């Protein structure tokens, strides 16, 4: 994660830094749950783009991922 920490220094703003931290945390959570982070993120972003209801956002978390 050393390279990741250095890259996050160039987030551009406080908001960008918070967004980077959120994404990095979610990807690491996927890894900790033995889930392919790319597959999880691709499915999650696709579902959000297709109008996933915000009331069911918890179902998109890595620990609820079903391939």
Secondary structure as UniProt FT lines:
FT   HELIX           2..8
FT   TURN            9..10
FT   HELIX           14..32
FT   TURN            33..34
FT   HELIX           37..49
FT   TURN            50..51
FT   HELIX           54..60
FT   HELIX           62..64
//
